Every structure is written in structure tokens, then in C-alpha cells.
């Protein structure tokens, strides 16, 4: 895909801060430390925070895109959300395995997640890191494994997938 060079520095810094300073609201970090020291599980509330923060962040990115003259916008298809994990990523060379396949099946039964927090914890800890790493490797997009990953069009697609799953879950439960 492509690197988006003209994203405002403030939007990139917002992403950097959110990841860099968990628990430090004064530094604009995420409110909840997602995996507290000494814990054997993600923190309660961290999954909901993950999904809601990225939903709002994607909205800001999309508002920014809409504010640009047509000729300065990223190609719409290149930033459109995925609606499923792309088939090309499902290969053992990219660490796809029976466990990931079983986890993906759960995304087809989102009603099994009791809360938005449960869904968010599942997505953050099962797919977020794997997708960032795998897409970076397959399509030679190393920025995806940095905190400046929103510069990659793939960032928009994979986080769009997570937002898609969240909206599907909300449609079942509200």
C-alpha cells in the first residue's frame, strides 16, 4: 500500500502518547494499564478502552481525510476497513496456525462475548500485535511495528477491522 506522509503531527503524537504512557493521563496515555505488572491477565476495562479509543481515533483520522482537497487524500480503497482477516495472511510462513484459526472463528460468533470489554481484550491480545507484525513483514511496511503506524494505510484497514467487529457486536447487544 502506501505511507501517508501528510498526517498531522498531532494525530501521530496522540497515538504515540496513548501507547507510551499507560496510566499517565497527564501525558495523554491510555487510562488503564492494559497488563498490570504481576498480573496473569489483562486489566478489567482495558479491552473496552482499546476499542473505544481506536474507534474515536479512526473517526479523527477520517475527519482529517475529509478535510483535505480531493487530490491530497489517500486512495479511499487503501484506507477502507477490512471486514475479515485477509486470506493472504493465513499461511504458516506468517505464523498462522490452528489456534489463530480457532480464534478467528470466534469473530464469526461475536455474541459469545458477554461484554465489549471481553471483545476488546480478545482483539487486543489475540489479533492486534499479530496483524501489525504480519502485515509489516508480508508487505514490507516496517512502520507498522512502530508507534507511528497510523502513517501506513494498512493501519487504517486492520484497525478498521477491529472497529467493524465492535460495531457488529454492538448491533447484537444494543
C-alpha positions in Angstrom: 0.0 0.0 0.0 1.4 3.4 0.9 2.7 5.6 3.6 0.6 8.6 4.3 3.2 11.4 4.7 0.9 14.3 5.4 -0.9 13.1 8.5 -0.8 15.9 11.1 2.0 15.5 13.7 -0.6 16.0 16.5 -2.5 12.9 15.4 0.6 10.8 15.3 1.7 12.1 18.7 -1.7 11.3 20.1 -1.1 7.6 19.1 2.4 7.7 20.4 1.3 9.1 23.8 -1.6 6.7 24.2 0.7 3.7 23.9 3.8 5.2 25.6 2.2 6.4 28.9 -0.4 4.0 30.1 -1.8 5.1 33.4 -0.5 8.7 32.9 -3.4 10.8 31.9 -1.3 14.0 32.3 0.9 12.7 29.4 -2.2 11.7 27.4 -1.6 8.0 27.9 -4.3 5.4 28.0 -6.3 5.4 31.2 -5.9 1.8 32.1 -2.5 -0.1 32.2 -3.5 -3.0 29.9 -1.4 -5.7 31.6 -0.5 -4.6 35.1 2.8 -5.8 36.5 2.5 -9.1 38.2 -0.9 -9.8 36.7 -1.8 -13.0 34.9 -4.5 -11.4 32.8 -5.3 -8.1 31.1 -6.8 -5.4 33.2 -10.5 -5.1 33.5 -11.8 -2.3 31.3 -8.7 -2.3 29.1 -10.5 -4.0 26.2 -13.4 -1.6 26.1 -10.9 1.3 26.3 -8.9 -0.2 23.4 -11.9 -0.5 21.1 -13.4 2.9 22.1 -10.1 4.8 21.8 -9.4 3.4 18.4 -12.9 4.0 17.2 -12.6 7.7 18.2 -9.1 7.8 16.7 -10.2 6.4 13.4 -13.0 9.0 13.3 -10.4 11.8 13.8 -8.3 10.3 11.0 -11.3 10.1 8.7 -12.4 13.7 9.5 -8.9 14.8 8.7 -9.0 12.9 5.3 -12.4 14.5 4.5 -10.9 18.0 5.2 -8.3 17.5 2.5 -8.7 18.6 -1.1 -9.6 15.5 -3.1 -6.2 15.3 -4.8 -4.4 15.2 -1.4 -6.4 12.4 0.1 -5.2 8.8 0.4 -6.8 6.4 -2.0 -10.2 5.5 -0.5 -9.8 1.8 -1.1 -6.4 1.8 0.6 -7.8 3.0 3.9 -11.1 1.1 3.8 -11.6 -1.2 6.7 -11.1 -4.9 6.2 -14.2 -7.0 7.1 -12.2 -10.1 7.7 -8.6 -11.2 8.1 -7.2 -11.3 4.5 -6.7 -14.8 3.2 -3.1 -14.0 2.1 -2.1 -13.6 5.8 -3.3 -17.1 6.7 -0.2 -19.1 6.0 2.2 -21.0 8.3 5.1 -18.9 7.0 3.4 -15.9 8.7 2.7 -17.9 11.9 -1.0 -18.6 11.1 -1.9 -21.8 12.9 -4.8 -23.8 14.2 -5.0 -21.7 17.3 -5.3 -18.5 15.3 -7.9 -20.1 13.0 -9.9 -21.1 16.1 -9.6 -17.6 17.5 -10.8 -16.2 14.1 -13.9 -18.5 14.3 -14.9 -16.6 17.4 -15.1 -13.4 15.4 -18.0 -15.1 13.5 -19.8 -15.7 16.8 -19.4 -12.3 18.4 -22.5 -12.8 20.5 -20.4 -15.2 22.6 -18.6 -12.2 24.1 -20.5 -11.1 27.2 -19.2 -7.5 27.2 -17.5 -5.0 25.0 -14.5 -5.3 27.3 -14.3 -9.0 26.7 -14.4 -8.5 23.0 -11.7 -5.7 23.2 -9.4 -7.8 25.3 -9.8 -10.7 22.9 -9.0 -8.5 19.9 -6.1 -6.6 21.5 -4.3 -9.7 22.8 -5.2 -12.2 20.0 -5.0 -10.2 16.8 -3.7 -6.6 17.2 0.0 -7.4 17.6 -0.1 -10.4 15.2 -1.7 -8.3 12.5 0.7 -5.4 12.9 3.7 -7.7 12.8 2.4 -10.0 10.0 1.3 -7.2 7.7 4.6 -5.3 8.2 6.5 -8.5 7.3 4.4 -9.6 4.3 4.1 -6.2 2.7 7.5 -4.7 3.8 5.9 -2.0 5.8 8.1 -1.7 8.9 6.4 1.5 10.1 3.5 -0.8 11.2 5.5 -2.1 14.1 6.3 1.4 15.3 4.2 3.9 17.2 3.9 5.9 14.0 1.9 3.1 12.5 -1.0 5.3 11.6 1.1 6.6 8.7 0.5 3.2 7.0 -2.7 2.6 5.0 -2.7 -0.9 6.5 -3.1 0.5 10.0 -6.4 2.0 8.9 -7.5 -1.3 7.4 -6.6 -3.5 10.3 -8.0 -1.2 13.0 -11.0 -0.7 10.7 -11.5 -4.5 11.0 -11.5 -4.2 14.8 -14.0 -1.4 14.6 -16.1 -3.5 12.3 -16.2 -6.3 14.8 -17.0 -3.9 17.6 -20.0 -2.4 15.6 -21.2 -5.9 14.7 -21.1 -6.9 18.4 -22.9 -3.6 19.4 -25.6 -4.4 16.8 -26.2 -7.7 18.5 -26.3 -6.4 22.0 -27.9 -2.9 21.9 
